[in-house]
Amino acid sequence: MEQQTSKQFYFIIHDSTDPIHVARKPSVLDEHVAYLRTIKAKSHIQSVSVIKDKNGNTIGSILLCSADSKKHLKNLIENDPFVKDGIWDINTLVVHEVLLINI
């Protein structure tokens, strides 16, 4: 049986603008970071970046990830505490498969 090779994806997701979710973000941050570290340990995350607005406020995130499929990656994202708690607005999620090139 042939082993399936992980694919590379990046995803962009924006924070919710709902004041209730904005206010809750600090209380969920530690759980979110712990979750990201857990999936990074399983080699699913290669890099994480935050998106900032012109005032320097964090308004979303960009992650470069490995997964067997887009569906697998979406499952990982949907289980993130930021999604479960509404901090990340799942309706803004954009996922693209990418090919990493070393130059």
Secondary structure by P-SEA (a helix, b strand, c coil): cbbbbbbbbbbbbbccccaaaaaacccaaaaaaaaaaaaaaaccccbbbbbbcccccccccccccccccaaaaaaaaaacccccccccccccbbbbbbbbbcc
